[in-house]
Amino acid sequence: MTTSDDFYAFDITLHRLGVEPMPAGEVAAVHVDEWGAWPTLAVPRERLSEPLAIAFDEALERLGRLERMFVEPDGSFVWTGRRHGRSWQVDGNAVELAGRLLLADLKGACPPDEFDRLLECIGWPGERLMMLLVRPGVLLAEETFRRHAVARAKASAGQSVPPG
């Protein structure tokens, strides 16, 4: 469970999980890194090319409404803030497919509630998401990602976001 002073630290790609149940054998393996052991998802590769329900332009418009958010028409964005004496920043890039949001790359750190505000801009919680940890290339369920992001932030408190 997160507390009011928790932060998330991450380097991820958001993908659509979809509303249909995952195939049998949902858990692929356990990924172990310096922040713990994390069950990963076994997802057919073709599922990674399924766009989210939201239109690309609508997602950018929603993101642009967040205070301290700077969004470029090509889908790149940066969002900054300050909480509990700590500055935070999320760098992102939204990718379009056939007019819809295919995925979003996110790197940085922020409080969990701010992360939720960002996700709301792309249709969450109605749109189920999974998170790809970029460097190890493993997919995590949202709940697992959130625990990973808190553990990573606690391990790197006061530092820049570490790779991985």
CORTAPE-V708400 format. One record per residue. N is the residue number from 1. PHI is phi as a letter, one per 30 degrees, with the letter a starting at -180 (999 if undefined). PSI is psi in whole degrees, 0 to 359 (999 if undefined). D_FIRST is the distance of its C-alpha to the first C-alpha in Angstrom with 2 decimals. Layout:
# CORTAPE-V708400
N_PHI_PSI_D_FIRST ; N_PHI_PSI_D_FIRST
This chain:
# CORTAPE-V708400
1_999_136_0.00 ; 2_d_155_3.79 ; 3_c_173_6.68 ; 4_d_339_10.16 ; 5_c_7_11.61 ; 6_d_152_9.54 ; 7_b_159_11.84 ; 8_c_144_12.28 ; 9_b_136_15.46 ; 10_a_158_17.27 ; 11_b_92_20.71 ; 12_b_165_20.56 ; 13_b_124_22.73 ; 14_d_132_21.45 ; 15_b_157_23.42 ; 16_d_128_23.92 ; 17_d_324_22.57 ; 18_j_169_24.66 ; 19_c_342_24.64 ; 20_d_151_26.67 ; 21_d_151_25.17 ; 22_d_153_24.81 ; 23_d_161_27.76 ; 24_e_147_27.80 ; 25_i_38_26.33 ; 26_e_316_23.32 ; 27_d_121_21.77 ; 28_d_309_24.26 ; 29_a_182_23.36 ; 30_c_127_20.81 ; 31_c_128_20.69 ; 32_c_128_20.46 ; 33_b_187_20.24 ; 34_d_351_19.77 ; 35_c_357_15.95 ; 36_k_196_15.74 ; 37_c_132_16.84 ; 38_b_123_15.86 ; 39_d_136_17.50 ; 40_c_165_19.64 ; 41_c_141_21.34 ; 42_c_107_25.08 ; 43_b_129_26.34 ; 44_e_136_30.04 ; 45_e_328_31.00 ; 46_d_336_32.71 ; 47_d_336_29.42 ; 48_d_346_28.55 ; 49_c_11_31.57 ; 50_d_118_30.55 ; 51_d_160_29.98 ; 52_d_168_27.48 ; 53_d_332_29.01 ; 54_d_142_29.12 ; 55_d_144_32.29 ; 56_e_310_32.06 ; 57_d_324_33.80 ; 58_d_318_31.61 ; 59_d_316_28.42 ; 60_d_321_30.11 ; 61_d_315_31.26 ; 62_d_316_27.81 ; 63_e_318_26.40 ; 64_d_341_29.39 ; 65_d_345_28.52 ; 66_d_135_25.41 ; 67_d_145_26.53 ; 68_i_21_27.18 ; 69_c_131_27.20 ; 70_c_120_30.34 ; 71_b_133_31.16 ; 72_c_150_34.25 ; 73_e_337_36.07 ; 74_d_355_35.67 ; 75_j_353_31.89 ; 76_d_148_30.86 ; 77_a_160_28.66 ; 78_b_137_27.01 ; 79_b_131_24.52 ; 80_b_160_24.01 ; 81_a_182_22.42 ; 82_b_135_21.57 ; 83_a_141_18.69 ; 84_h_40_18.37 ; 85_i_6_21.60 ; 86_c_134_20.46 ; 87_d_148_22.14 ; 88_b_159_20.49 ; 89_a_140_22.24 ; 90_b_123_21.86 ; 91_c_135_25.04 ; 92_b_164_25.56 ; 93_b_119_28.28 ; 94_c_140_28.62 ; 95_c_135_31.09 ; 96_c_145_33.40 ; 97_b_117_35.03 ; 98_h_42_37.69 ; 99_i_356_36.46 ; 100_c_162_32.82 ; 101_d_118_29.73 ; 102_d_312_29.59 ; 103_a_170_26.66 ; 104_b_126_25.07 ; 105_d_132_24.70 ; 106_b_133_22.04 ; 107_b_134_21.88 ; 108_k_211_20.40 ; 109_a_146_17.43 ; 110_a_165_15.94 ; 111_d_152_13.11 ; 112_e_320_10.72 ; 113_d_328_12.70 ; 114_d_321_15.87 ; 115_e_319_15.05 ; 116_d_321_14.68 ; 117_d_320_18.03 ; 118_d_314_19.59 ; 119_d_323_18.61 ; 120_e_329_20.07 ; 121_d_339_23.27 ; 122_c_14_23.73 ; 123_j_356_23.11 ; 124_d_144_19.42 ; 125_c_355_18.05 ; 126_d_327_21.48 ; 127_c_116_21.99 ; 128_d_137_19.82 ; 129_b_156_19.20 ; 130_b_155_18.89 ; 131_c_127_18.57 ; 132_c_119_21.25 ; 133_d_118_20.57 ; 134_d_306_23.94 ; 135_d_312_25.29 ; 136_d_345_24.65 ; 137_i_38_25.24 ; 138_c_147_22.65 ; 139_c_134_20.88 ; 140_b_146_17.21 ; 141_d_157_15.69 ; 142_e_314_13.41 ; 143_d_320_10.21 ; 144_d_316_11.49 ; 145_e_316_12.50 ; 146_d_319_9.23 ; 147_d_319_8.03 ; 148_d_315_11.65 ; 149_d_323_11.84 ; 150_d_315_9.33 ; 151_d_318_11.20 ; 152_d_318_14.38 ; 153_d_319_13.99 ; 154_d_323_13.33 ; 155_d_336_16.34 ; 156_c_20_18.44 ; 157_e_131_17.72 ; 158_i_359_21.03 ; 159_c_171_22.53 ; 160_d_161_23.26 ; 161_d_123_21.09 ; 162_d_155_22.30 ; 163_d_160_23.80 ; 164_j_999_22.43
